[in-house]
Amino acid sequence: MSNRRTFFYYVIPSVLSFALSGIYAIVDGFFVGNSIGDAGLSAINIAYPITAVLVATGTGIGMGGAVKYSILNAGGHEEKARDYAAEAIWMMMFFSVLLTGSFYVMSERLLSALGAYGELLVLGKEYTTVIILGTVLQVFGTGMVPFMRNYGGAMWAMIAMICGFATNVILDYILVWVLNRGMTGAALATVMGQGVTMAVALVYCAAKKKLFLKMTSEDIGGRALQIVKIGLAPFGLTLAPEISLVIINRFSASYGGQRAIATYACISYVICIIYLLLQGVGDGSQPLMSQFYGAGQGKNLKEIKKLAYKSSMTIAVIGGILMYLLRGQIGVLFGSSPEVNAEIIMAMPIFLLSLPADAITRVTSAAFYATEKSVWSYVLILSEPVFTLVLVLILPSLFGGQIMIWWSSVAAKIVTAVVGIALSVFIRTQKGHEPKLSKEVC
C-alpha cells in the first residue's frame, strides 16, 4: 500500500471521529439552549473547561503511551512497547481517581474562578457535579482511542466514537427534552456516551490481545516520565483552546456581559468542529509519523507530513466557507435570542480568519510530539493562550471594547502559527534532525 493510501486509511476515520467529538459539544448546547435558553448555554460554556481537563488528561496519557508503543514496536522492542501501553492504562486509572476527588471538592470554587456567578453558578454546579463523578469514563473514553489507532484499528476507533455519539444524542433527547432533567440530564448523556466509547475500545483491545495490564517492575518511574513528557503536548493541545476560552469569557464578562458570553458560546461550539477536524488530521497521521520515525525512514516521514499539511489546509478553507455561509443559522440552532444571533453574524467572519493558522499549528504540534520533539511542542501549544492573554490586556482598552477581544483571539492564533513555522524551519536547519535509528529510540 502506498504512503498516500495508508495516510488516508488512518486519517479519514480519525477526522470523522473528531468531527463527532465536536458534535458532542454541540449536542448538549443544542438541547440545553432550546430548553433553558441563553443562561443554560452560557453555563455549559463557562463550565466546559472542567470537562476539557478530564478529556485532555485521557488524551495526553493515551497519546503519550501510544506514541512510545509505536516507536518502540517499529524499532523491534516489543516487550518495552507493551510495558508502556500497560503503564499508560494504570496511569489513566490513577489520574481518574485523583481528579474525581479533587474536582468534586473544589467544583464551586473552580466555577467561580471561571467566571460563573448567580444563576450561571447554580446551573454550572448542577452540570459539573455529574461530569466530575463520571471522570473515569471520560478519561478512558478518550485515552484508549489513541491506542486503537496505533494498534491499526483506525476504523474501529471511529466506530467506538460513533457509538458514544449516538448514545449521547439519544440520552440528551430523553433526559433533557422528554424527562426535563435539564443540566443534569445533559451531563449524564455526555458521561454515558463516553462510557460507551470506553467499552468499545476495551473490547477491541481485548479481542486483539492488546489490552496490556502486566508490566515489568523496573523503571516504572522512568516510563511514567516519558509518557508524561510526550503526553503533555496533546494534553496542552486539547486544553489550550479552553484556556483561551476562559480568558475570553472573563474579559467578555467585563466588556459585553452575558450576551457576549452567549455569543462566544455559540461560535465556539460550531467552530470547534473545524478545530477538531484539524486535530483529527494530526492525530490520525501520528501513528505513521511515529512508526517511520522509530524505523528511521525519514523520506516516508516527510511525505506524511506534507500530506497532513495539505489535508488540514483544505479542511480549514472549505470549513471556513461553509461556516461563513451558514453563520445566520447558528444562533437559531441553539435557541439563542435575536440579539445574540445578530452578534454571532457580525463576529463569526472574524474568527474564521484564523482557521488556516490553526491548520498549521495543529499539524506542526502533532508532528513534534509524534517524533519526540516534546519541548518544541510545548512552546507552540503554550503560545496561543499566552498571546491571547497579552492581547486582550492591551487591545480592548486601546481600540474598542468587545470586538477587540474577538480580534485578540484571532491575532493570537496567527502569531502562534508563525511561531510553529519558525520552529519547523529551525529544526530542519539543525544537524542531525533526521529520524533516529531504531536502536536509539528505546
Secondary structure per residue as TSV (DSSP state, phi and psi in degrees):
chain	resnum	aa	ss	phi	psi
A	1	M	-	360.0	132.7
A	2	S	-	-68.1	161.0
A	3	N	H	-61.0	-36.0
A	4	R	H	-64.0	-47.1
A	5	R	H	-65.3	-41.8
A	6	T	H	-62.7	-41.6
A	7	F	H	-56.5	-51.0
A	8	F	H	-71.5	-27.5
A	9	Y	H	-61.4	-37.7
A	10	Y	H	-83.2	-41.1
A	11	V	H	-79.4	-39.8
A	12	I	H	-59.7	-48.7
A	13	P	H	-62.2	-35.3
A	14	S	H	-65.3	-44.3
A	15	V	H	-62.3	-43.8
A	16	L	H	-64.0	-37.7
A	17	S	H	-63.2	-44.9
A	18	F	H	-70.0	-29.2
A	19	A	H	-61.0	-41.1
A	20	L	H	-65.0	-35.5
A	21	S	H	-60.9	-40.3
A	22	G	H	-66.1	-40.1
A	23	I	H	-68.2	-29.3
A	24	Y	H	-48.2	-52.2
A	25	A	H	-64.7	-39.4
A	26	I	H	-65.8	-35.2
A	27	V	H	-59.1	-49.9
A	28	D	H	-59.7	-45.2
A	29	G	H	-61.9	-40.0
A	30	F	H	-62.0	-51.4
A	31	F	H	-69.7	-43.2
A	32	V	H	-69.8	-43.7
A	33	G	H	-60.3	-38.5
A	34	N	H	-83.1	-9.6
A	35	S	H	-109.1	-32.4
A	36	I	T	-110.9	-32.2
A	37	G	-	103.4	-162.1
A	38	D	H	-58.7	-36.0
A	39	A	H	-63.2	-44.8
A	40	G	H	-64.9	-40.9
A	41	L	H	-63.4	-44.1
A	42	S	H	-65.2	-39.0
A	43	A	H	-63.1	-43.1
A	44	I	H	-65.0	-39.6
A	45	N	H	-63.4	-43.1
A	46	I	H	-67.7	-38.9
A	47	A	H	-80.6	-15.7
A	48	Y	H	-59.4	-32.6
A	49	P	H	-55.3	-28.5
A	50	I	H	-66.5	-45.9
A	51	T	H	-59.9	-40.4
A	52	A	H	-62.5	-35.9
A	53	V	H	-63.5	-41.9
A	54	L	H	-64.2	-46.3
A	55	V	H	-64.6	-42.2
A	56	A	H	-65.2	-35.1
A	57	T	H	-63.2	-48.3
A	58	G	H	-62.0	-44.4
A	59	T	H	-61.9	-44.1
A	60	G	H	-64.2	-49.3
A	61	I	H	-65.6	-45.2
A	62	G	H	-62.0	-44.3
A	63	M	H	-69.5	-39.2
A	64	G	H	-59.5	-46.3
A	65	G	H	-67.6	-38.9
A	66	A	H	-69.7	-38.9
A	67	V	H	-62.1	-47.0
A	68	K	H	-63.4	-39.0
A	69	Y	H	-59.6	-48.7
A	70	S	H	-65.3	-43.7
A	71	I	H	-63.6	-47.5
A	72	L	H	-68.4	-41.0
A	73	N	H	-64.6	-40.3
A	74	A	H	-66.1	-28.7
A	75	G	T	-87.6	4.5
A	76	G	T	87.2	17.5
A	77	H	-	-108.9	66.1
A	78	E	H	-62.5	-41.9
A	79	E	H	-65.5	-42.4
A	80	K	H	-65.6	-36.1
A	81	A	H	-61.3	-43.4
A	82	R	H	-65.0	-36.6
A	83	D	H	-60.7	-41.2
A	84	Y	H	-67.0	-39.7
A	85	A	H	-63.3	-44.1
A	86	A	H	-65.5	-43.5
A	87	E	H	-65.1	-35.2
A	88	A	H	-62.2	-39.3
A	89	I	H	-63.8	-44.6
A	90	W	H	-66.0	-33.6
A	91	M	H	-66.9	-37.9
A	92	M	H	-60.7	-40.7
A	93	M	H	-65.3	-44.6
A	94	F	H	-60.3	-48.7
A	95	F	H	-71.3	-26.3
A	96	S	H	-62.2	-46.6
A	97	V	H	-65.2	-45.0
A	98	L	H	-61.4	-46.3
A	99	L	H	-71.1	-35.9
A	100	T	H	-59.6	-50.1
A	101	G	H	-65.0	-47.8
A	102	S	H	-70.8	-42.5
A	103	F	H	-69.7	-34.6
A	104	Y	H	-63.4	-42.6
A	105	V	H	-69.0	-35.6
A	106	M	H	-101.7	7.7
A	107	S	H	-56.9	-45.9
A	108	E	H	-66.2	-41.2
A	109	R	H	-66.1	-36.9
A	110	L	H	-64.0	-44.0
A	111	L	H	-63.2	-40.3
A	112	S	H	-62.5	-42.1
A	113	A	H	-64.6	-29.3
A	114	L	T	-80.9	-5.5
A	115	G	T	109.5	6.0
A	116	A	-	-78.2	140.1
A	117	Y	-	-154.1	154.7
A	118	G	T	56.4	-128.2
A	119	E	H	-62.1	-35.5
A	120	L	H	-63.4	-36.1
A	121	L	H	-68.2	-42.1
A	122	V	H	-63.3	-48.6
A	123	L	H	-66.4	-40.0
A	124	G	H	-64.3	-39.0
A	125	K	H	-65.3	-40.4
A	126	E	H	-60.1	-40.9
A	127	Y	H	-72.8	-48.9
A	128	T	H	-72.1	-26.2
A	129	T	H	-58.2	-45.4
A	130	V	H	-69.5	-42.4
A	131	I	H	-58.2	-44.6
A	132	I	H	-66.4	-42.1
A	133	L	H	-66.2	-19.9
A	134	G	T	-100.9	24.6
A	135	T	H	-54.9	-45.9
A	136	V	H	-61.0	-36.0
A	137	L	H	-67.7	-37.1
A	138	Q	H	-75.6	-39.2
A	139	V	H	-64.6	-46.4
A	140	F	H	-74.4	-33.6
A	141	G	H	-61.6	-35.4
A	142	T	H	-93.3	-29.0
A	143	G	H	-76.7	-26.8
A	144	M	S	-84.4	-20.6
A	145	V	H	-62.3	-43.5
A	146	P	H	-59.0	-34.8
A	147	F	H	-65.8	-40.6
A	148	M	H	-57.9	-44.5
A	149	R	H	-64.8	-42.2
A	150	N	H	-75.6	-13.7
A	151	Y	T	-89.2	3.9
A	152	G	T	90.9	10.5
A	153	G	-	-105.2	48.1
A	154	A	H	-58.3	-39.6
A	155	M	H	-67.9	-40.0
A	156	W	H	-69.4	-30.3
A	157	A	H	-63.1	-40.5
A	158	M	H	-65.2	-42.5
A	159	I	H	-61.6	-40.9
A	160	A	H	-59.5	-41.5
A	161	M	H	-74.4	-32.6
A	162	I	H	-63.0	-43.2
A	163	C	H	-61.3	-42.4
A	164	G	H	-65.2	-41.1
A	165	F	H	-64.1	-45.2
A	166	A	H	-61.0	-40.7
A	167	T	H	-61.2	-42.7
A	168	N	H	-62.5	-46.6
A	169	V	H	-62.6	-47.5
A	170	I	H	-61.8	-45.9
A	171	L	H	-70.7	-33.8
A	172	D	H	-60.6	-44.9
A	173	Y	I	-61.2	-46.5
A	174	I	I	-69.1	-48.7
A	175	L	I	-77.5	-39.5
A	176	V	I	-86.9	-44.7
A	177	W	I	-91.5	-47.5
A	178	V	I	-76.0	-50.2
A	179	L	S	-92.4	-5.7
A	180	N	-	56.6	45.1
A	181	R	-	-89.6	1.0
A	182	G	H	57.9	-133.4
A	183	M	H	-64.1	-37.6
A	184	T	H	-62.6	-42.6
A	185	G	H	-63.5	-41.5
A	186	A	H	-63.0	-42.1
A	187	A	H	-66.9	-41.4
A	188	L	H	-61.1	-40.6
A	189	A	H	-62.5	-42.3
A	190	T	H	-62.8	-48.2
A	191	V	H	-63.4	-44.2
A	192	M	H	-67.9	-33.5
A	193	G	H	-62.0	-44.1
A	194	Q	H	-65.5	-33.6
A	195	G	H	-63.5	-38.8
A	196	V	H	-66.5	-42.1
A	197	T	H	-58.9	-43.8
A	198	M	H	-59.6	-44.5
A	199	A	H	-62.4	-44.9
A	200	V	H	-63.2	-41.4
A	201	A	H	-63.0	-44.6
A	202	L	H	-65.4	-40.9
A	203	V	H	-64.0	-42.3
A	204	Y	H	-60.3	-49.6
A	205	C	H	-62.8	-39.5
A	206	A	H	-65.6	-41.8
A	207	A	H	-65.1	-33.3
A	208	K	T	-85.0	2.7
A	209	K	T	58.6	38.9
A	210	K	-	-127.0	23.5
A	211	L	-	-91.3	80.2
A	212	F	-	-80.4	125.6
A	213	L	-	-121.1	-28.0
A	214	K	-	-86.9	142.0
A	215	M	-	-148.9	158.2
A	216	T	-	-70.3	146.5
A	217	S	S	-78.4	-18.4
A	218	E	T	-77.4	141.5
A	219	D	T	61.3	35.4
A	220	I	H	-61.3	-43.4
A	221	G	H	-64.4	-39.2
A	222	G	H	-64.7	-41.2
A	223	R	H	-65.1	-43.2
A	224	A	H	-60.1	-40.3
A	225	L	H	-64.3	-40.1
A	226	Q	H	-66.3	-40.1
A	227	I	H	-63.4	-44.4
A	228	V	H	-65.7	-40.7
A	229	K	H	-58.8	-45.6
A	230	I	H	-77.0	-41.2
A	231	G	H	-67.4	-23.3
A	232	L	H	-61.1	-30.1
A	233	A	H	-68.2	-56.7
A	234	P	H	-64.4	-30.9
A	235	F	H	-58.4	-49.8
A	236	G	H	-66.7	-36.7
A	237	L	H	-64.0	-36.0
A	238	T	H	-73.2	-36.0
A	239	L	H	-91.3	-27.0
A	240	A	H	-54.3	-43.8
A	241	P	H	-61.5	-30.9
A	242	E	H	-74.2	-32.6
A	243	I	H	-64.3	-44.3
A	244	S	H	-62.3	-37.7
A	245	L	H	-61.1	-43.3
A	246	V	H	-61.4	-44.5
A	247	I	H	-61.4	-46.7
A	248	I	H	-65.2	-41.9
A	249	N	H	-61.9	-42.7
A	250	R	H	-63.5	-44.3
A	251	F	H	-74.8	-33.1
A	252	S	H	-65.3	-34.1
A	253	A	H	-60.0	-33.4
A	254	S	H	-80.1	-38.2
A	255	Y	H	-92.9	-39.8
A	256	G	T	-121.1	-8.8
A	257	G	H	71.9	-160.4
A	258	Q	H	-62.6	-31.9
A	259	R	H	-64.9	-40.0
A	260	A	H	-66.4	-39.4
A	261	I	H	-64.7	-43.3
A	262	A	H	-64.5	-37.4
A	263	T	H	-61.2	-48.6
A	264	Y	H	-68.0	-31.3
A	265	A	H	-59.9	-47.9
A	266	C	H	-64.0	-44.5
A	267	I	H	-63.9	-45.5
A	268	S	H	-67.3	-32.5
A	269	Y	H	-59.6	-49.1
A	270	V	H	-81.5	-38.1
A	271	I	H	-72.1	-21.6
A	272	C	H	-60.0	-30.1
A	273	I	H	-60.5	-43.9
A	274	I	H	-67.9	-41.1
A	275	Y	H	-56.7	-42.3
A	276	L	H	-72.6	-33.2
A	277	L	H	-60.3	-41.1
A	278	L	H	-66.5	-39.7
A	279	Q	H	-66.0	-32.1
A	280	G	H	-61.3	-37.2
A	281	V	H	-64.8	-46.1
A	282	G	H	-63.4	-49.2
A	283	D	H	-72.0	-29.9
A	284	G	H	-70.2	-33.9
A	285	S	H	-84.9	-13.0
A	286	Q	H	-56.7	-46.6
A	287	P	H	-56.6	-38.8
A	288	L	H	-70.1	-42.5
A	289	M	H	-61.9	-42.5
A	290	S	H	-66.1	-40.9
A	291	Q	H	-64.5	-46.7
A	292	F	H	-67.9	-34.9
A	293	Y	H	-65.0	-46.6
A	294	G	H	-64.0	-32.7
A	295	A	T	-88.4	-1.5
A	296	G	T	73.3	26.3
A	297	Q	-	-100.0	79.7
A	298	G	H	-62.6	-37.5
A	299	K	H	-64.0	-44.7
A	300	N	H	-65.1	-39.5
A	301	L	H	-59.9	-44.5
A	302	K	H	-62.3	-40.3
A	303	E	H	-63.9	-41.0
A	304	I	H	-64.6	-40.2
A	305	K	H	-61.3	-44.3
A	306	K	H	-61.5	-43.7
A	307	L	H	-62.0	-38.5
A	308	A	H	-65.2	-44.5
A	309	Y	H	-63.7	-44.6
A	310	K	H	-62.4	-42.8
A	311	S	H	-65.9	-44.5
A	312	S	H	-66.9	-38.8
A	313	M	H	-66.4	-37.8
A	314	T	H	-61.6	-44.5
A	315	I	H	-62.3	-41.9
A	316	A	H	-61.9	-44.5
A	317	V	H	-69.0	-49.4
A	318	I	H	-64.6	-43.8
A	319	G	H	-61.8	-40.2
A	320	G	H	-63.4	-42.3
A	321	I	H	-62.7	-44.7
A	322	L	H	-63.9	-42.8
A	323	M	H	-63.1	-38.3
A	324	Y	H	-64.6	-44.5
A	325	L	H	-67.0	-30.1
A	326	L	T	-101.6	8.9
A	327	R	G	-60.8	-28.5
A	328	G	G	-72.8	-13.6
A	329	Q	G	-99.1	-6.5
A	330	I	H	-66.9	-49.3
A	331	G	H	-62.4	-37.3
A	332	V	H	-61.8	-41.2
A	333	L	H	-56.9	-40.0
A	334	F	T	-94.7	5.3
A	335	G	T	68.7	28.2
A	336	S	-	-77.0	166.3
A	337	S	-	-72.2	160.3
A	338	P	H	-57.7	-34.6
A	339	E	H	-65.9	-43.4
A	340	V	H	-66.0	-39.9
A	341	N	H	-62.8	-37.8
A	342	A	H	-65.0	-39.1
A	343	E	H	-64.4	-39.1
A	344	I	H	-62.2	-45.9
A	345	I	H	-59.3	-37.5
A	346	M	H	-74.5	-40.6
A	347	A	H	-86.9	-26.7
A	348	M	H	-56.1	-45.9
A	349	P	H	-56.7	-31.7
A	350	I	H	-62.7	-47.5
A	351	F	H	-68.0	-31.4
A	352	L	H	-66.7	-23.1
A	353	L	T	-63.4	-21.8
A	354	S	T	-88.5	-5.4
A	355	L	H	-61.8	-44.4
A	356	P	H	-59.5	-35.5
A	357	A	H	-64.9	-40.5
A	358	D	H	-63.5	-36.2
A	359	A	H	-58.8	-44.3
A	360	I	H	-66.0	-47.3
A	361	T	H	-62.9	-44.0
A	362	R	H	-71.5	-38.9
A	363	V	H	-71.5	-40.7
A	364	T	H	-61.8	-44.3
A	365	S	H	-63.2	-43.9
A	366	A	H	-61.4	-39.7
A	367	A	H	-64.8	-36.6
A	368	F	H	-64.5	-51.6
A	369	Y	H	-76.2	-22.7
A	370	A	H	-68.4	-24.0
A	371	T	T	-115.2	25.1
A	372	E	T	63.2	27.4
A	373	K	-	-99.0	60.7
A	374	S	H	-64.3	-39.4
A	375	V	H	-59.8	-44.5
A	376	W	H	-66.8	-32.6
A	377	S	H	-65.8	-40.5
A	378	Y	H	-60.0	-46.8
A	379	V	H	-57.8	-45.3
A	380	L	H	-66.2	-43.2
A	381	I	H	-68.2	-40.1
A	382	L	H	-74.7	-18.2
A	383	S	H	-60.6	-44.1
A	384	E	H	-60.7	-54.1
A	385	P	H	-64.2	-33.4
A	386	V	H	-65.2	-48.6
A	387	F	H	-63.1	-37.8
A	388	T	H	-60.5	-47.1
A	389	L	H	-61.6	-45.3
A	390	V	H	-60.9	-44.9
A	391	L	H	-70.3	-38.0
A	392	V	H	-72.0	-21.1
A	393	L	H	-75.0	-23.4
A	394	I	H	-105.7	-54.1
A	395	L	H	-66.6	-46.9
A	396	P	H	-59.7	-40.5
A	397	S	H	-71.4	-24.0
A	398	L	H	-91.7	-36.4
A	399	F	H	-124.6	1.0
A	400	G	T	138.8	39.0
A	401	G	T	67.0	-136.0
A	402	Q	H	-58.4	-41.4
A	403	I	H	-62.7	-29.6
A	404	M	H	-76.0	-18.4
A	405	I	H	-67.7	-42.3
A	406	W	H	-61.0	-46.6
A	407	W	H	-66.1	-30.4
A	408	S	H	-62.4	-41.8
A	409	S	H	-62.0	-44.6
A	410	V	H	-66.0	-45.5
A	411	A	H	-61.8	-38.2
A	412	A	H	-62.7	-39.7
A	413	K	H	-66.6	-40.3
A	414	I	H	-66.5	-43.6
A	415	V	H	-63.0	-39.0
A	416	T	H	-62.2	-40.0
A	417	A	H	-63.4	-39.1
A	418	V	H	-62.4	-40.1
A	419	V	H	-61.1	-42.6
A	420	G	H	-61.4	-42.7
A	421	I	H	-63.7	-43.4
A	422	A	H	-62.4	-41.7
A	423	L	H	-65.3	-40.8
A	424	S	H	-63.0	-42.9
A	425	V	H	-64.1	-42.0
A	426	F	H	-60.5	-44.4
A	427	I	H	-64.6	-40.5
A	428	R	H	-65.2	-28.5
A	429	T	H	-83.4	-9.9
A	430	Q	S	-81.6	137.8
A	431	K	T	-67.4	133.7
A	432	G	T	83.4	22.8
A	433	H	-	-80.7	-7.1
A	434	E	S	-64.4	161.9
A	435	P	-	-55.9	144.6
A	436	K	-	-69.7	154.0
A	437	L	-	-71.5	154.5
A	438	S	G	-58.0	-32.0
A	439	K	G	-71.4	-13.7
A	440	E	G	-97.2	-6.2
A	441	V	-	-92.0	-2.4
A	442	C	-	-86.6	360.0
